[in-house]
Amino acid sequence: MLPAVPDDAPGSRRVVLFGPPGIGRTTAAGTLARRLGLPVLRLAPGPQDAPVPWTGLLELALALQPLPAARDLAAAVDAAAGAEPAGASLRLRRLATALLREVPPLTLVVDNAQWLDPASAAVLRWALRLVPELPVIATERGWHPGSEGHWSGEDAHAVRVPPLTAAQLSALLAPYRPTPGQVDRIHRCSGGNPALALALAEVADPGEDEDGAALPPAARRLVGEWLGTVSEEARELLTLAALDDRPDRELLARLVGPAAGGLLAEAGAAGLVDLERADGGVHFTASAIGAELTARLTDTARRLLHGRLAGASRDGLRRDRHAALAADATDPRTARDAARAAVGARLRGEHALAAELSLLAARLTPPRETALLSERALTAARDAAHYGDLARGRAAARLVLEHDTSPARRVETLIAVIDASGQHLQAADRLFAEALHAAADHPGLAAQVLIRQSAWANVNAGDPHRACALAERAAALAVTAGDSAATAMALTLQARFQRILGHPAAAATLARALALPRDPHTPANGTPQHLAARHALFDDRPDHARALLLPLLVEAERAADAEATVDVLRSLAETELRAGRCARALDHAHRAQALTDRTALSPAPACYTSALVEGAARSTEAALAHARRGIDTARHEDNKVFLSRNLHVLGHLLLATGRPKEALEPLAEVRVLEEGQQVRDPSVLRWHADLAEALVAVGRLDEAEDLLADTRRTAADLGRACVLPGLERAAALLDAAHGDCDGAARRLTEAADRLRHLPLERGRTLLALSQTERRGRRRAGARAAAREAADLFAAHLAGPWADAAALVLHRLEPGPAGDGARPRLTGAEERCARLAAAGASNRDIAADLTVSVKTVEATLTRVYRKLGVRSRVHLAHAVGPALD
């Protein structure tokens, strides 16, 4: 994968490509040279050449043999070998200029020009000024635009070779067949440096150790070269930054004094840190830099530096962290302080810090205090589970099992490891068997294990029948143990799988769970209230779902439970989208995605929600990217549930953007997956209408008819009337394809009437009605349906759908008359335009039309685009007369 190079770089005859070791300067130089289309003369000085005068000129002369001027230059270099550079340079300048004028058209590439000897650089600087038409590309390691003028020309175009994006890195690492999670970790660790990424790819899974395991030898050498481009003082400053989990300039200035700013600027110029962020923090461009700096320290040196950081830190939690890291092997007082600080970090929502402090507290607890040590280690494992931090979860579990062999503690620890593992759980069957064996005499603990095994059977094994049976066993054991919290969790899972399987007892099972006392320690996403909200969403009762979810979000955030917070945010996003509140849906989806990306949680669930919401509310391209990332992740993690969901949203987006042939493949795969997982309830994932619509669009009418008939029968058997309007929309398109446009229009009109509480679904149905009316040559009816759909989408800030409706409406409007008639506006656009032209502010317009200010802004943007105006003054001229 070639590094990205700005397209304007070849516009200059002299280009300097700069960047750290391994970034791909040589590759970038080759790319630029090929763009110029000329033969390439490549010089490649090495570190052994830098101290020897004239070696660069000699290499140039030898490369251009047998030109006469090249022989003359080589002879002059030989004659000057024993002379002082200053005395020999005048004749060499003249001969070098003559040679460069004599060469045929070519591009001179000087690779690793930082090793070009100063005497040759001085001669070339002079000669190249007299041959301005010769293209020169130089690659430099340490040079940057703030340095003095370059020898290749004072006007040389400086280009920092950028790091690879995650997508480019994935292509580069394709021979290693990495999972998406591994690509993400290597991208963070390498900062997109291709050579460093390849070195890291040689190890199984970099970054899995909670203490930042030492880098592989090749990576250490490369990072060492990179660090060697700055002074020792800068490296010392960066080491202090590497030891802090959130370093900032103020902290480093307190430690080092006024010199800190200059040293950071030096490190920034070398590409070691990113100083452009507005938060004032000091961020390594690649986490491997910090890992290498800390790996170089002895234990004693590391503790001393942590002691300095503890004294300089103004944040109490970080002061306690550094004090714990500066302490000896065991220290009861520091252990107590770290445990207290972990509580504070948890309350403040700093999940990673809480997990680290909990583990430090356990490690600093004297081994003789076995109960306290194992309790703190178990707390660390649970903190790691909340954060999705598998490495720390495993480390904490090992600590418990080393000091406490009691069956109860062993089971609790294995459960914590399972919870921390998420989709990364390896050897699941063995781990569950071990936990169940240890819990043989403890029905309450066995119920907890079975609860986890039940969820695993559904998500990864794709077997809801087995999952339901396991949940039923867990509920029975929890009842025996008198554990109402475990009983509620097990019944909740049982009800979830019963709903998926179309079991008539699902509602009754959920009601039993809801009737039990609420346990405040149960994760918010594992409560019956969360499942009740999901079922309300499936039943098209978004307002009821929202009322249940909002208190759960507060609980999840207070508990600092990252996984529960993401799940509740996702449910809220889907709920708000169903209700047509697109701005709120976007906010929830963005928060869920951001929290997922900050933790070790699987991206597949958040990607599904992001794709669903982005595709309806803001950007189809961004939505497609989320869906494809979710599909790749789910395949690698063998997550069948979210593979189905991401495939469905991909097919839905392709269908909505007029690509039914492309939509067929993912939607057909969803059908196979759902049938394989025995999902019977059509309200859980509504792929059926989308697949039928795609089949109709490509002319496979019999298949569409069979699918619709089967789904209708299932919906009737289960009492799922909520799915019928979507099926009616697809059935109407099938009628229209058979030539019955009148019947299709009646179906769609009735379906739209039943969807008044779901504005986006109503708008989509109205668009289908417009298409059907146009097919029946009723353009007035088609325009009316499209205009109503456009107004609905605009009012609810459904950007991509609003654009689609506007395009349909534009095609249906009569062309502009010869008298200069302006483009037609929708009703909502007309009202906004009238008020804006009269001088009303956006806030006044929003109040007058009872919509949000964002809705007004979006509507006026479309009006400006349609009318070709850029200001309200122009708008008044464009619409004023017509509105009067």
LINQUIMO-V243774 format. One record per residue. N is the residue number from 0. PSI is psi in whole degrees, 0 to 359 (NA if undefined). Layout:
n: [N | N]
psi: [PSI | PSI]
//
This chain:
n: [0 | 1 | 2 | 3 | 4 | 5 | 6 | 7 | 8 | 9 | 10 | 11 | 12 | 13 | 14 | 15 | 16 | 17 | 18 | 19 | 20 | 21 | 22 | 23 | 24 | 25 | 26 | 27 | 28 | 29 | 30 | 31 | 32 | 33 | 34 | 35 | 36 | 37 | 38 | 39 | 40 | 41 | 42 | 43 | 44 | 45 | 46 | 47 | 48 | 49 | 50 | 51 | 52 | 53 | 54 | 55 | 56 | 57 | 58 | 59 | 60 | 61 | 62 | 63 | 64 | 65 | 66 | 67 | 68 | 69 | 70 | 71 | 72 | 73 | 74 | 75 | 76 | 77 | 78 | 79 | 80 | 81 | 82 | 83 | 84 | 85 | 86 | 87 | 88 | 89 | 90 | 91 | 92 | 93 | 94 | 95 | 96 | 97 | 98 | 99 | 100 | 101 | 102 | 103 | 104 | 105 | 106 | 107 | 108 | 109 | 110 | 111 | 112 | 113 | 114 | 115 | 116 | 117 | 118 | 119 | 120 | 121 | 122 | 123 | 124 | 125 | 126 | 127 | 128 | 129 | 130 | 131 | 132 | 133 | 134 | 135 | 136 | 137 | 138 | 139 | 140 | 141 | 142 | 143 | 144 | 145 | 146 | 147 | 148 | 149 | 150 | 151 | 152 | 153 | 154 | 155 | 156 | 157 | 158 | 159 | 160 | 161 | 162 | 163 | 164 | 165 | 166 | 167 | 168 | 169 | 170 | 171 | 172 | 173 | 174 | 175 | 176 | 177 | 178 | 179 | 180 | 181 | 182 | 183 | 184 | 185 | 186 | 187 | 188 | 189 | 190 | 191 | 192 | 193 | 194 | 195 | 196 | 197 | 198 | 199 | 200 | 201 | 202 | 203 | 204 | 205 | 206 | 207 | 208 | 209 | 210 | 211 | 212 | 213 | 214 | 215 | 216 | 217 | 218 | 219 | 220 | 221 | 222 | 223 | 224 | 225 | 226 | 227 | 228 | 229 | 230 | 231 | 232 | 233 | 234 | 235 | 236 | 237 | 238 | 239 | 240 | 241 | 242 | 243 | 244 | 245 | 246 | 247 | 248 | 249 | 250 | 251 | 252 | 253 | 254 | 255 | 256 | 257 | 258 | 259 | 260 | 261 | 262 | 263 | 264 | 265 | 266 | 267 | 268 | 269 | 270 | 271 | 272 | 273 | 274 | 275 | 276 | 277 | 278 | 279 | 280 | 281 | 282 | 283 | 284 | 285 | 286 | 287 | 288 | 289 | 290 | 291 | 292 | 293 | 294 | 295 | 296 | 297 | 298 | 299 | 300 | 301 | 302 | 303 | 304 | 305 | 306 | 307 | 308 | 309 | 310 | 311 | 312 | 313 | 314 | 315 | 316 | 317 | 318 | 319 | 320 | 321 | 322 | 323 | 324 | 325 | 326 | 327 | 328 | 329 | 330 | 331 | 332 | 333 | 334 | 335 | 336 | 337 | 338 | 339 | 340 | 341 | 342 | 343 | 344 | 345 | 346 | 347 | 348 | 349 | 350 | 351 | 352 | 353 | 354 | 355 | 356 | 357 | 358 | 359 | 360 | 361 | 362 | 363 | 364 | 365 | 366 | 367 | 368 | 369 | 370 | 371 | 372 | 373 | 374 | 375 | 376 | 377 | 378 | 379 | 380 | 381 | 382 | 383 | 384 | 385 | 386 | 387 | 388 | 389 | 390 | 391 | 392 | 393 | 394 | 395 | 396 | 397 | 398 | 399 | 400 | 401 | 402 | 403 | 404 | 405 | 406 | 407 | 408 | 409 | 410 | 411 | 412 | 413 | 414 | 415 | 416 | 417 | 418 | 419 | 420 | 421 | 422 | 423 | 424 | 425 | 426 | 427 | 428 | 429 | 430 | 431 | 432 | 433 | 434 | 435 | 436 | 437 | 438 | 439 | 440 | 441 | 442 | 443 | 444 | 445 | 446 | 447 | 448 | 449 | 450 | 451 | 452 | 453 | 454 | 455 | 456 | 457 | 458 | 459 | 460 | 461 | 462 | 463 | 464 | 465 | 466 | 467 | 468 | 469 | 470 | 471 | 472 | 473 | 474 | 475 | 476 | 477 | 478 | 479 | 480 | 481 | 482 | 483 | 484 | 485 | 486 | 487 | 488 | 489 | 490 | 491 | 492 | 493 | 494 | 495 | 496 | 497 | 498 | 499 | 500 | 501 | 502 | 503 | 504 | 505 | 506 | 507 | 508 | 509 | 510 | 511 | 512 | 513 | 514 | 515 | 516 | 517 | 518 | 519 | 520 | 521 | 522 | 523 | 524 | 525 | 526 | 527 | 528 | 529 | 530 | 531 | 532 | 533 | 534 | 535 | 536 | 537 | 538 | 539 | 540 | 541 | 542 | 543 | 544 | 545 | 546 | 547 | 548 | 549 | 550 | 551 | 552 | 553 | 554 | 555 | 556 | 557 | 558 | 559 | 560 | 561 | 562 | 563 | 564 | 565 | 566 | 567 | 568 | 569 | 570 | 571 | 572 | 573 | 574 | 575 | 576 | 577 | 578 | 579 | 580 | 581 | 582 | 583 | 584 | 585 | 586 | 587 | 588 | 589 | 590 | 591 | 592 | 593 | 594 | 595 | 596 | 597 | 598 | 599 | 600 | 601 | 602 | 603 | 604 | 605 | 606 | 607 | 608 | 609 | 610 | 611 | 612 | 613 | 614 | 615 | 616 | 617 | 618 | 619 | 620 | 621 | 622 | 623 | 624 | 625 | 626 | 627 | 628 | 629 | 630 | 631 | 632 | 633 | 634 | 635 | 636 | 637 | 638 | 639 | 640 | 641 | 642 | 643 | 644 | 645 | 646 | 647 | 648 | 649 | 650 | 651 | 652 | 653 | 654 | 655 | 656 | 657 | 658 | 659 | 660 | 661 | 662 | 663 | 664 | 665 | 666 | 667 | 668 | 669 | 670 | 671 | 672 | 673 | 674 | 675 | 676 | 677 | 678 | 679 | 680 | 681 | 682 | 683 | 684 | 685 | 686 | 687 | 688 | 689 | 690 | 691 | 692 | 693 | 694 | 695 | 696 | 697 | 698 | 699 | 700 | 701 | 702 | 703 | 704 | 705 | 706 | 707 | 708 | 709 | 710 | 711 | 712 | 713 | 714 | 715 | 716 | 717 | 718 | 719 | 720 | 721 | 722 | 723 | 724 | 725 | 726 | 727 | 728 | 729 | 730 | 731 | 732 | 733 | 734 | 735 | 736 | 737 | 738 | 739 | 740 | 741 | 742 | 743 | 744 | 745 | 746 | 747 | 748 | 749 | 750 | 751 | 752 | 753 | 754 | 755 | 756 | 757 | 758 | 759 | 760 | 761 | 762 | 763 | 764 | 765 | 766 | 767 | 768 | 769 | 770 | 771 | 772 | 773 | 774 | 775 | 776 | 777 | 778 | 779 | 780 | 781 | 782 | 783 | 784 | 785 | 786 | 787 | 788 | 789 | 790 | 791 | 792 | 793 | 794 | 795 | 796 | 797 | 798 | 799 | 800 | 801 | 802 | 803 | 804 | 805 | 806 | 807 | 808 | 809 | 810 | 811 | 812 | 813 | 814 | 815 | 816 | 817 | 818 | 819 | 820 | 821 | 822 | 823 | 824 | 825 | 826 | 827 | 828 | 829 | 830 | 831 | 832 | 833 | 834 | 835 | 836 | 837 | 838 | 839 | 840 | 841 | 842 | 843 | 844 | 845 | 846 | 847 | 848 | 849 | 850 | 851 | 852 | 853 | 854 | 855 | 856 | 857 | 858 | 859 | 860 | 861 | 862 | 863 | 864 | 865 | 866 | 867 | 868 | 869 | 870 | 871 | 872 | 873 | 874 | 875 | 876 | 877 | 878 | 879 | 880 | 881 | 882 | 883]
psi: [122 | 144 | 151 | 134 | 131 | 138 | 336 | 357 | 316 | 353 | 338 | 146 | 342 | 121 | 134 | 116 | 122 | 159 | 173 | 171 | 138 | 357 | 343 | 33 | 319 | 316 | 317 | 321 | 319 | 320 | 313 | 319 | 320 | 325 | 326 | 336 | 20 | 158 | 152 | 130 | 116 | 125 | 142 | 76 | 151 | 175 | 332 | 343 | 335 | 320 | 355 | 114 | 143 | 5 | 324 | 317 | 321 | 317 | 320 | 314 | 318 | 326 | 336 | 10 | 143 | 33 | 137 | 318 | 331 | 320 | 320 | 318 | 320 | 319 | 321 | 323 | 318 | 318 | 330 | 358 | 323 | 358 | 163 | 139 | 321 | 324 | 331 | 347 | 330 | 311 | 321 | 323 | 314 | 315 | 322 | 321 | 316 | 321 | 314 | 331 | 334 | 338 | 147 | 169 | 126 | 172 | 125 | 120 | 121 | 105 | 142 | 51 | 351 | 343 | 8 | 128 | 143 | 325 | 315 | 320 | 321 | 319 | 315 | 323 | 315 | 314 | 318 | 333 | 332 | 355 | 65 | 342 | 350 | 119 | 135 | 130 | 119 | 142 | 133 | 144 | 311 | 346 | 150 | 164 | 337 | 352 | 176 | 164 | 147 | 150 | 336 | 348 | 140 | 332 | 21 | 139 | 112 | 129 | 115 | 121 | 119 | 158 | 164 | 144 | 170 | 321 | 318 | 320 | 322 | 319 | 320 | 322 | 6 | 321 | 338 | 352 | 53 | 154 | 162 | 323 | 320 | 321 | 316 | 316 | 318 | 324 | 317 | 317 | 322 | 344 | 19 | 7 | 115 | 318 | 321 | 320 | 318 | 323 | 320 | 330 | 344 | 339 | 161 | 309 | 88 | 148 | 10 | 340 | 137 | 342 | 5 | 78 | 154 | 146 | 156 | 156 | 316 | 320 | 320 | 318 | 317 | 315 | 324 | 319 | 318 | 312 | 334 | 351 | 356 | 168 | 164 | 323 | 320 | 321 | 322 | 318 | 317 | 329 | 318 | 319 | 322 | 333 | 346 | 143 | 346 | 66 | 146 | 171 | 324 | 317 | 313 | 326 | 323 | 329 | 322 | 334 | 195 | 337 | 346 | 319 | 314 | 323 | 322 | 320 | 322 | 315 | 323 | 318 | 329 | 357 | 14 | 328 | 154 | 112 | 10 | 350 | 148 | 350 | 357 | 3 | 166 | 110 | 124 | 139 | 337 | 130 | 341 | 333 | 310 | 321 | 319 | 320 | 317 | 328 | 336 | 345 | 144 | 163 | 319 | 314 | 322 | 316 | 321 | 318 | 322 | 324 | 318 | 318 | 323 | 319 | 333 | 345 | 136 | 351 | 123 | 320 | 318 | 329 | 316 | 322 | 310 | 324 | 320 | 321 | 339 | 349 | 164 | 185 | 315 | 140 | 99 | 319 | 314 | 324 | 317 | 317 | 321 | 320 | 319 | 319 | 326 | 321 | 316 | 319 | 322 | 315 | 330 | 356 | 14 | 84 | 315 | 318 | 321 | 317 | 318 | 315 | 321 | 317 | 321 | 318 | 319 | 316 | 331 | 354 | 130 | 138 | 333 | 335 | 67 | 312 | 316 | 319 | 312 | 326 | 317 | 322 | 322 | 321 | 320 | 319 | 321 | 321 | 317 | 324 | 319 | 328 | 350 | 28 | 90 | 319 | 311 | 327 | 317 | 319 | 317 | 321 | 318 | 322 | 319 | 310 | 337 | 334 | 351 | 112 | 9 | 143 | 317 | 314 | 324 | 317 | 315 | 322 | 315 | 324 | 319 | 320 | 317 | 316 | 322 | 334 | 328 | 232 | 0 | 10 | 120 | 152 | 51 | 314 | 317 | 318 | 317 | 320 | 318 | 317 | 318 | 323 | 317 | 334 | 13 | 324 | 14 | 88 | 326 | 318 | 320 | 322 | 319 | 320 | 315 | 327 | 313 | 320 | 326 | 313 | 320 | 319 | 326 | 309 | 313 | 324 | 344 | 37 | 82 | 335 | 312 | 319 | 318 | 319 | 318 | 319 | 322 | 318 | 318 | 318 | 318 | 316 | 321 | 322 | 317 | 320 | 352 | 27 | 96 | 328 | 313 | 324 | 315 | 318 | 317 | 316 | 325 | 314 | 317 | 316 | 323 | 313 | 327 | 322 | 316 | 318 | 355 | 28 | 133 | 343 | 3 | 313 | 320 | 321 | 317 | 322 | 322 | 317 | 319 | 333 | 346 | 156 | 142 | 125 | 120 | 345 | 351 | 131 | 141 | 326 | 355 | 6 | 155 | 333 | 322 | 318 | 322 | 322 | 318 | 317 | 323 | 321 | 315 | 326 | 9 | 43 | 69 | 327 | 321 | 318 | 317 | 318 | 327 | 328 | 325 | 315 | 327 | 326 | 317 | 315 | 314 | 318 | 321 | 325 | 355 | 36 | 103 | 315 | 315 | 320 | 316 | 316 | 318 | 319 | 320 | 317 | 319 | 319 | 314 | 324 | 312 | 324 | 319 | 325 | 355 | 10 | 79 | 321 | 317 | 320 | 317 | 318 | 313 | 318 | 319 | 319 | 319 | 318 | 317 | 317 | 321 | 315 | 339 | 348 | 185 | 18 | 153 | 134 | 343 | 313 | 313 | 325 | 320 | 310 | 318 | 317 | 317 | 313 | 314 | 318 | 330 | 331 | 334 | 299 | 117 | 320 | 316 | 321 | 316 | 321 | 317 | 315 | 317 | 322 | 318 | 321 | 312 | 316 | 313 | 323 | 314 | 327 | 357 | 41 | 95 | 327 | 309 | 349 | 314 | 315 | 317 | 324 | 320 | 314 | 328 | 313 | 320 | 316 | 318 | 321 | 316 | 335 | 20 | 30 | 63 | 326 | 318 | 328 | 333 | 318 | 306 | 324 | 323 | 324 | 324 | 315 | 316 | 315 | 314 | 322 | 322 | 327 | 2 | 33 | 118 | 327 | 117 | 356 | 346 | 312 | 111 | 68 | 342 | 312 | 322 | 315 | 318 | 318 | 320 | 320 | 319 | 317 | 329 | 7 | 11 | 70 | 321 | 319 | 319 | 318 | 317 | 316 | 316 | 319 | 315 | 317 | 322 | 316 | 316 | 316 | 320 | 317 | 322 | 356 | 35 | 68 | 340 | 334 | 349 | 319 | 320 | 320 | 324 | 324 | 313 | 322 | 324 | 319 | 326 | 317 | 315 | 323 | 332 | 356 | 358 | 75 | 329 | 313 | 322 | 318 | 320 | 316 | 313 | 323 | 316 | 319 | 319 | 322 | 327 | 353 | 23 | 337 | 355 | 84 | 322 | 321 | 323 | 315 | 319 | 322 | 323 | 325 | 318 | 322 | 319 | 317 | 319 | 318 | 321 | 321 | 328 | 10 | 33 | 79 | 327 | 316 | 323 | 318 | 318 | 317 | 318 | 322 | 318 | 321 | 316 | 318 | 318 | 310 | 320 | 317 | 331 | 12 | 35 | 79 | 302 | 320 | 322 | 319 | 319 | 317 | 321 | 322 | 317 | 315 | 319 | 320 | 334 | 340 | 145 | 150 | 162 | 137 | 167 | 346 | 12 | 32 | 141 | 162 | 149 | 139 | 153 | 171 | 315 | 320 | 321 | 316 | 317 | 316 | 320 | 313 | 319 | 319 | 332 | 356 | 5 | 145 | 165 | 321 | 319 | 320 | 317 | 317 | 320 | 322 | 0 | 49 | 177 | 161 | 323 | 322 | 318 | 315 | 315 | 320 | 315 | 327 | 316 | 321 | 314 | 318 | 317 | 318 | 353 | 35 | 164 | 354 | 169 | 331 | 313 | 324 | 317 | 320 | 324 | 323 | 345 | 304 | 319 | 327 | 333 | NA]
//
